[in-house]
């Protein structure tokens, strides 16, 4: 069996969270927080291959899933980059950028095949070409790193970005992430049978499981200086036992739950779990938190916005920052008892008695990551 990959689990290094923002099918981070808090869902049944048809599956889209150049996400990313630009001269030596995604511009490869076009700036889905295009469009310098590790991509960007703050001359770090759906992506998940006609029911005990996918983009600005909110603990762990599945005993979930609980250092926390709607992962996730932090309420938001794939670590961090500021966390949208754990909350609830949140992300093959978000 392969040896698990560990990278500083429980590392006490702090990173101030100067800013965080996102765009989902429900709107920006504030609109998304409000919608989830009201129990709203942006998910609709769309043909799995977009304009080419196929079985209707639950997707949270910010626009038609079509083959086009320039890509449909460019306007959203330009909006986010402008907001991030208020916080630093990104890409310069003091202000590194971590660009994260699980898909980057993979829809361009599909578009070039279907439409026979090769004139787009991100055509063929080449990651380096996509990064170069964004860097040029947004006026970023060359101090840019690319991270793509399935659904923990943004979470790894946050961890490596926090570590970068310990290096001179770094002053701030921008973690910028995006994942927008295409027929190439949705058809792949459909082939695995986890994206199907069923809508997700995070953490619910059921006969079959299903996920929803969603468009999402966002950024976080990390700083070594004090800030109202800070990332006060992070970790990652990769079991490396299977192409898609987890280690059978749930050891990866257990490891992350124990280490993040330790990183709380006495703080009282609520938990925003990964909660995609798959049965095995849902059970393992609930069981791990029932052992490690049994009094903490557990919620998952992908039943309202879909799984934003490699960007979920940034997207849901931005939503959590609004929750921390407003003192109220959205509940688990789209699900109902029975659950794998009594900790699961379906209604929005006050978090005034909590001084931290635990945020997690998981990926194919038993990759796990998480962080503690607390008041500075």
C-alpha positions in Angstrom: 0.0 0.0 0.0 1.2 3.5 -0.8 2.5 5.7 2.0 0.1 8.5 2.9 1.4 12.0 2.0 1.4 14.4 4.9 2.2 18.1 4.8 2.4 19.8 8.1 -0.9 18.7 9.6 -1.6 20.9 12.6 0.9 23.5 11.6 0.3 26.4 14.1 1.3 29.0 11.5 -1.2 31.8 11.5 -2.4 33.8 8.5 -4.5 36.8 8.7 -7.5 36.7 6.4 -7.6 40.3 5.0 -10.3 39.6 2.4 -12.3 36.8 0.8 -14.9 36.8 -1.9 -16.7 34.4 -4.2 -19.3 34.0 -7.0 -21.7 31.0 -7.1 -25.0 30.2 -8.8 -26.6 32.1 -5.9 -24.6 35.3 -6.4 -21.6 36.8 -4.5 -20.5 35.6 -1.0 -23.2 37.7 0.8 -26.0 36.7 -1.5 -24.9 33.1 -1.3 -24.7 33.2 2.5 -28.2 34.8 2.6 -29.7 32.3 0.2 -28.3 29.3 1.9 -29.5 30.7 5.3 -33.0 30.9 3.9 -32.7 27.3 2.6 -32.6 28.3 -1.0 -31.0 26.2 -3.7 -29.7 27.2 -7.1 -29.7 23.7 -8.4 -31.7 22.8 -11.4 -32.0 19.7 -13.6 -29.9 20.4 -16.7 -28.9 18.1 -19.6 -25.6 16.5 -18.6 -23.9 17.5 -21.9 -25.4 21.0 -22.0 -26.6 21.9 -25.5 -25.8 18.4 -26.6 -28.5 16.9 -24.3 -28.4 13.8 -22.1 -29.9 12.9 -18.8 -31.0 15.8 -16.6 -28.7 16.2 -13.6 -28.5 18.8 -10.8 -26.2 21.7 -11.7 -25.7 25.1 -10.2 -24.8 27.3 -13.2 -24.0 31.0 -13.5 -24.7 30.9 -17.3 -25.5 28.5 -20.1 -23.0 25.6 -20.3 -22.0 26.1 -23.9 -18.9 25.7 -26.0 -17.5 29.2 -26.5 -14.4 31.3 -26.8 -13.7 33.4 -24.9 -14.8 31.2 -22.0 -18.0 32.2 -20.1 -16.1 32.5 -16.8 -13.8 35.3 -18.0 -16.2 38.1 -17.0 -16.6 36.7 -13.5 -12.9 36.3 -13.0 -12.3 39.9 -14.2 -14.7 41.1 -11.6 -13.0 39.2 -8.8 -9.5 40.2 -10.0 -10.5 43.8 -9.8 -11.7 43.4 -6.2 -8.5 41.5 -5.3 -6.4 44.2 -6.9 -7.4 46.6 -4.2 -5.3 44.6 -1.7 -1.9 44.2 -3.5 0.3 44.5 -6.5 -0.2 40.9 -7.3 2.5 38.8 -8.9 5.3 41.1 -7.7 8.0 39.6 -5.4 6.2 40.8 -2.3 2.7 39.7 -3.4 2.8 36.1 -4.8 -0.3 34.6 -6.5 -1.5 31.0 -6.1 -3.8 30.1 -9.0 -5.8 27.0 -8.2 -8.4 24.9 -10.1 -9.3 21.3 -10.8 -10.3 22.0 -14.4 -8.8 25.3 -15.5 -9.8 25.8 -19.1 -10.5 22.1 -20.0 -13.8 23.2 -21.7 -11.6 24.8 -24.4 -10.3 21.4 -25.4 -13.9 20.2 -25.7 -14.9 23.3 -27.6 -12.0 23.0 -30.1 -13.0 19.4 -30.7 -16.7 20.2 -31.2 -16.5 23.5 -32.9 -13.3 22.9 -34.8 -11.9 26.2 -33.4 -8.3 26.9 -32.4 -8.4 30.7 -32.0 -9.2 31.1 -28.3 -6.6 32.2 -25.8 -7.1 29.1 -23.7 -7.7 26.7 -26.5 -6.7 23.0 -25.9 -7.2 23.5 -22.1 -3.4 24.0 -21.5 -3.0 25.0 -17.9 0.1 27.1 -18.4 -1.6 28.9 -21.3 -4.6 29.6 -19.3 -2.5 31.0 -16.4 -0.4 33.1 -18.8 -3.6 34.6 -20.3 -5.1 35.4 -16.9 -1.8 36.9 -15.7 -1.7 39.1 -18.8 -5.4 40.1 -18.6 -5.2 41.1 -14.9 -1.8 42.7 -14.9 -0.2 40.3 -12.5 3.5 39.9 -12.4 5.5 36.6 -12.8 5.4 35.5 -9.2 2.6 33.0 -9.8 2.2 29.4 -8.9 -0.3 26.9 -10.3 -2.0 24.2 -8.1 -4.3 21.5 -9.4 -5.1 18.6 -7.1 -8.8 17.7 -7.7 -11.2 19.0 -5.1 -8.5 20.1 -2.5 -6.8 22.4 -5.0 -7.9 25.7 -3.4 -7.3 24.3 0.1 -3.8 23.4 -0.8 -3.3 26.9 -2.2 -4.4 28.3 1.2 -1.9 26.1 3.0 1.0 26.8 0.8 0.1 30.5 0.7 0.2 30.7 4.5 3.6 29.0 4.5 4.8 31.6 1.9 4.1 34.4 4.4 7.1 33.2 6.4 9.5 33.9 3.5 10.9 37.3 2.8 10.0 39.6 1.0 6.4 38.3 1.0 3.9 40.7 2.5 0.6 39.2 1.3 -0.6 36.2 -0.7 -3.4 36.0 -3.2 -5.1 32.6 -3.6 -7.3 32.8 -6.7 -9.5 29.9 -7.8 -12.2 29.0 -10.3 -14.0 26.0 -11.6 -16.8 26.3 -14.1 -18.8 23.4 -15.6 -18.6 22.1 -19.1 -20.0 19.0 -20.9 -16.5 17.5 -20.6 -16.6 17.7 -16.7 -20.2 16.9 -16.1 -20.2 13.9 -18.5 -17.1 12.5 -16.6 -18.9 12.7 -13.2 -22.0 11.2 -14.9 -19.9 8.2 -16.1 -18.9 7.5 -12.5 -22.7 7.4 -11.6 -22.3 9.9 -8.7 -23.8 12.6 -10.8 -27.2 11.4 -11.7 -30.9 12.5 -11.8 -31.0 12.5 -8.0 -30.4 15.7 -6.1 -27.8 15.7 -3.3 -28.8 15.0 0.3 -25.7 15.7 2.3 -25.0 13.4 5.3 -28.4 11.6 4.9 -28.7 7.9 5.4 -30.2 6.7 2.1 -30.1 3.8 -0.4 -28.3 5.8 -3.1 -26.2 8.8 -3.1 -25.8 11.6 -5.6 -23.9 14.9 -6.0 -24.6 18.2 -7.7 -21.9 20.2 -9.4 -21.7 24.0 -9.5 -19.9 27.0 -11.0 -17.7 28.8 -8.6 -14.8 31.2 -8.3 -13.3 33.2 -5.5 -10.2 34.6 -3.9 -8.6 35.0 -0.4 -6.0 37.5 0.6 -3.6 36.2 3.3 -1.4 38.5 5.4 1.1 38.1 8.2 -0.4 41.0 10.0 -3.3 40.8 12.4 -6.8 40.8 10.9 -10.4 40.4 12.3 -10.4 36.8 11.0 -7.4 34.5 10.8 -6.6 31.0 9.6 -5.2 29.6 12.8 -4.5 26.0 11.7 -4.3 24.0 8.5 -3.6 20.5 7.4 -3.6 18.0 4.5 -3.4 14.3 4.2 -3.5 11.9 1.2 -4.1 8.2 1.7 -3.2 7.4 -1.9 -5.1 4.1 -1.9 -7.4 4.4 -4.9 -8.1 6.5 -8.0 -11.4 7.8 -6.5 -12.2 6.0 -3.2 -11.2 6.4 0.4 -9.3 4.1 2.6 -12.0 1.6 3.8 -11.7 2.4 7.6 -12.1 6.2 7.0 -8.6 6.8 8.5 -8.1 9.9 6.4 -11.3 11.5 7.8 -10.3 10.5 11.3 -6.8 11.9 10.9 -8.0 15.3 9.7 -10.8 15.5 12.4 -8.4 14.8 15.2 -5.7 17.1 14.0 -8.0 20.0 13.3 -9.7 19.5 16.7 -6.2 19.8 18.2 -5.5 22.9 16.2 -8.6 24.6 17.8 -6.6 24.9 21.1 -9.6 25.2 23.3 -11.8 27.3 20.9 -15.4 26.3 20.6 -16.2 25.6 16.9 -18.9 24.7 14.4 -18.1 22.6 11.4 -18.7 23.3 7.7 -18.2 19.8 6.3 -17.5 18.7 2.7 -20.9 17.1 2.4 -21.3 16.3 -1.3 -24.1 13.7 -0.9 -22.1 10.6 -1.6 -22.9 7.9 0.9 -19.5 6.4 1.9 -17.8 9.8 2.3 -20.8 11.2 4.1 -20.8 8.4 6.6 -17.1 8.5 7.2 -17.1 12.3 7.6 -20.0 12.2 10.1 -18.4 9.3 12.1 -15.1 11.1 12.3 -16.6 14.3 13.7 -18.9 12.4 16.1 -15.7 11.0 17.7 -13.5 14.1 17.6 -15.9 17.0 18.2 -19.3 15.5 19.2 -20.8 18.8 20.5 -20.1 20.8 17.4 -22.9 21.4 14.9 -22.2 20.1 11.4 -23.4 21.6 8.2 -22.8 21.2 4.4 -23.7 23.7 1.7 -23.3 21.8 -1.5 -27.0 21.0 -1.6 -27.6 24.7 -2.4 -24.8 25.6 -4.7 -23.4 22.3 -5.9 -19.9 21.1 -5.6 -17.6 23.8 -6.9 -14.8 21.1 -7.3 -11.3 22.4 -6.8 -12.5 25.8 -5.8 -14.8 24.7 -3.0 -12.1 25.5 -0.4 -12.1 29.2 -1.4 -15.8 29.5 -2.3 -17.0 28.1 1.0 -14.3 30.0 3.0 -15.7 33.2 1.6 -19.2 32.2 2.6 -18.0 31.3 6.1 -16.3 34.7 6.5 -19.7 36.3 6.0 -21.3 33.9 8.5 -18.6 34.7 11.1 -19.1 38.5 10.6 -22.9 38.2 10.7 -23.0 35.7 13.6 -25.2 33.2 11.8 -24.3 30.0 9.9 -26.5 28.5 7.1 -27.7 25.0 7.7 -27.5 21.9 5.5 -29.6 22.7 2.4 -31.5 19.9 0.5 -31.3 17.2 3.1 -33.4 15.8 5.9 -33.2 13.1 8.6 -32.2 10.4 9.1 -28.5 11.5 9.2 -25.3 9.7 9.8 -24.8 11.9 12.8 -27.0 13.8 15.3 -24.7 16.8 14.8 -26.1 17.7 11.4 -28.1 20.9 11.3 -30.6 21.7 8.6 -31.7 25.2 9.8 -29.6 28.3 10.0 -28.3 28.9 13.6 -26.6 31.6 15.7 -22.9 31.1 16.1 -22.5 33.9 18.7 -21.3 31.3 21.2 -18.6 30.0 18.9 -15.2 31.6 18.3 -14.0 29.4 15.5 -15.2 27.3 12.5 -13.6 24.2 11.0 -13.8 24.0 7.2 -12.9 20.8 5.3 -12.5 19.6 1.8 -11.9 16.2 0.4 -11.0 14.8 -3.0 -10.7 11.7 -5.1 -8.3 9.1 -3.9 -8.5 9.9 -0.2 -7.1 13.4 -0.3 -8.2 15.5 2.8 -7.6 19.0 3.8 -9.0 21.4 6.4 -8.5 24.7 8.3 -9.5 26.5 11.4 -11.0 29.9 10.8 -11.1 32.0 14.0 -11.4 35.6 15.2 -8.1 37.4 15.3 
